[in-house]
Amino acid sequence: MEINGAIFDLDGTLLDSMGIWQTLGARYLRAKGLMPEAGLNEKLYPMSMPQAAEYFRSEYGLTLPVEMIVQENNHIVETFYQEEVALKEGADVMLEGFKSRGVRMCIATASERYLVEAALKGLNIGRYFSGIVTCNEIGCGKDSPEVFRRALTLLQTKRSDTIVFEDALHALRTAKADGFFVAAIYDESEKTGLVQEEADRYLRSWSEWEELFK
């Protein structure tokens, strides 16, 4: 496959960080003295942070402004990014390999920009990316193709030779439906097997990255 552009999800794709997102909503609600519902993570997973904050207000009766709820959740994530987050195994080698082949790369994520920048700086990988597209800045989640379209505009590559890397089923489906070639990377948080089934290519680890160019 000819690859001139690559759009990377961050959490669960480049970063071994899905654990914090799987527990964030429940952790936040418990800190507020509220009992999280069963299946909360599945409901929050496709949402941007402001969408999740609105959900907490409507379903749990929180009266704090959306901006404050987002800020408090981001503080939990920021601490994790600063003290614990790690690259997924082999991601550093893959990024260097893409760079050596002249592939233009960017990040498209539901995380806040300052959190992304903190993670990229801490892991010393910011130099690989032409820019960052965040759901919050665009005003929609990855259930909208606009996120991937903005990333494509940033890269200034053709859709036909740009690959999207995702680990989330809803985002994978959105990108595919909009005509992107989508590769998925294994993450232990994905239990259904549908990501592997529906991706155009599936990598068990980043050690298989060179197979994409064949």
C-alpha positions in Angstrom: 0.0 0.0 0.0 1.2 3.5 -0.8 1.1 5.5 2.4 1.8 9.3 2.4 -0.3 10.3 5.3 -1.2 8.7 8.7 -3.9 9.8 11.2 -3.3 8.4 14.6 -5.7 8.0 17.5 -3.8 8.5 20.7 -5.2 6.5 23.7 -5.1 2.8 23.1 -3.4 3.2 19.7 -0.1 5.0 20.4 -0.4 5.2 24.2 -1.0 2.3 26.6 -3.5 4.4 28.4 -7.0 2.9 28.0 -7.1 2.0 31.7 -7.5 5.6 32.8 -10.4 6.2 30.3 -12.1 3.0 31.3 -12.3 4.1 34.9 -12.4 7.9 34.6 -16.2 8.4 34.6 -16.8 6.1 37.5 -13.8 7.5 39.5 -15.1 11.0 39.0 -18.7 10.2 40.1 -17.6 8.3 43.2 -15.5 11.3 44.2 -18.7 13.3 44.0 -20.5 10.8 46.2 -22.5 9.3 43.4 -22.8 5.6 42.4 -22.0 5.0 38.7 -24.4 2.9 36.7 -23.6 -0.5 35.3 -22.1 -0.2 31.8 -21.2 3.5 32.3 -17.9 3.1 30.4 -19.7 1.8 27.3 -22.0 4.8 27.3 -19.2 7.3 27.7 -16.7 5.7 25.3 -17.9 7.4 22.1 -18.5 10.8 23.7 -16.1 13.7 23.8 -15.4 15.1 27.3 -18.0 17.9 27.1 -20.6 15.4 25.9 -19.7 13.2 28.9 -20.0 16.2 31.2 -23.5 16.9 29.8 -24.4 13.3 30.5 -23.3 13.6 34.1 -25.5 16.7 34.5 -28.6 15.2 32.9 -28.4 11.7 34.4 -26.7 12.3 37.7 -28.0 15.7 38.6 -24.6 17.5 38.7 -25.1 21.2 38.8 -21.5 22.2 38.0 -21.0 23.9 34.6 -19.8 21.6 31.8 -16.5 23.5 31.7 -15.9 22.7 35.4 -16.7 19.1 35.1 -14.4 18.8 32.1 -11.6 20.6 34.0 -11.9 18.2 37.0 -11.8 15.1 34.8 -8.9 16.5 32.9 -7.0 17.0 36.1 -7.3 13.3 36.8 -6.1 12.4 33.3 -3.3 15.0 33.5 -1.8 13.4 36.6 -1.8 10.1 34.8 -0.2 11.4 31.7 2.5 13.2 33.7 3.3 10.3 36.0 2.4 7.0 34.5 1.5 6.9 30.7 3.7 4.8 28.4 4.0 4.2 24.7 2.5 1.0 23.4 5.3 -1.5 22.7 7.1 -0.9 19.4 5.3 2.5 18.7 8.6 4.4 18.8 10.2 2.2 16.2 7.1 2.4 14.0 7.0 6.2 14.2 10.7 6.5 13.2 10.0 4.1 10.4 7.1 6.1 9.1 9.2 9.3 9.3 12.1 7.8 7.4 9.6 6.9 4.6 8.4 10.5 4.4 4.9 9.8 5.8 3.2 12.9 7.1 1.6 12.2 10.5 -0.9 13.8 12.8 -3.0 13.0 15.9 -6.8 12.9 16.0 -8.1 12.4 19.5 -11.0 13.0 21.9 -8.4 14.1 24.6 -7.8 17.8 25.3 -5.0 19.4 23.4 -2.9 20.4 26.5 -3.1 16.8 27.7 -2.0 15.5 24.4 0.9 17.9 24.2 1.9 16.9 27.7 2.0 13.3 26.7 3.9 13.9 23.5 6.4 16.0 25.3 6.9 13.6 28.1 7.4 10.7 25.7 9.6 12.8 23.3 7.5 12.0 20.3 6.1 15.4 19.4 8.6 15.8 16.5 6.8 13.1 14.5 3.5 14.9 14.1 2.5 17.8 11.8 -0.3 18.7 14.2 -3.2 17.7 16.5 -6.9 17.6 15.9 -9.1 17.4 19.0 -12.8 16.5 19.2 -13.4 19.3 21.6 -11.9 22.0 19.4 -14.0 20.8 16.4 -17.2 20.4 18.5 -18.0 16.8 17.7 -16.9 13.2 18.7 -15.6 10.5 16.4 -19.1 9.5 15.6 -18.7 12.4 13.1 -16.3 12.1 10.1 -15.4 15.8 10.5 -12.6 14.8 12.9 -10.9 12.7 10.2 -11.6 15.3 7.5 -9.9 18.0 9.5 -6.9 15.8 10.0 -6.7 15.1 6.3 -6.8 18.8 5.6 -4.0 19.3 8.1 -1.8 16.7 6.5 -2.6 17.9 2.9 -2.4 14.3 1.7 -4.9 12.4 -0.5 -7.6 10.3 1.2 -6.6 7.4 -1.0 -3.0 7.3 0.4 -3.8 8.3 4.0 -4.3 5.6 6.6 -6.3 6.0 9.8 -5.1 4.1 12.9 -7.8 3.4 15.5 -8.6 1.0 18.3 -12.2 2.1 18.9 -15.0 0.4 17.0 -17.2 3.5 16.6 -14.3 5.6 15.3 -13.2 2.9 13.0 -16.7 2.6 11.5 -16.9 6.4 11.1 -13.6 6.7 9.2 -14.4 3.6 7.0 -17.8 5.0 6.1 -16.2 8.2 5.0 -13.8 6.4 2.7 -10.7 6.1 4.7 -8.5 3.0 4.9 -8.5 2.0 8.5 -5.9 -0.1 10.4 -6.5 -1.2 14.0 -4.0 -2.1 16.6 -4.6 -4.6 19.3 -5.6 -3.3 22.7 -6.6 -5.4 25.6 -9.6 -3.1 26.3 -11.4 -4.3 23.2 -13.3 -7.5 24.1 -15.7 -8.1 21.2 -13.4 -8.9 18.4 -15.4 -6.6 16.1 -12.4 -4.2 15.7 -10.3 -6.9 14.2 -13.2 -8.1 12.1 -14.1 -4.7 10.6 -10.7 -3.0 10.2 -9.1 -3.0 6.7 -5.9 -4.2 8.4 -5.3 -5.4 11.9 -2.0 -5.4 13.7 -1.4 -7.6 16.7 1.4 -5.2 17.8 3.4 -2.3 16.3 6.1 -4.8 15.4 4.0 -5.6 12.3 4.0 -2.1 11.0 6.2 -2.8 7.9 3.5 -5.2 6.6 1.4 -2.1 5.8 3.7 -1.0 3.1 3.6 -4.3 1.2 
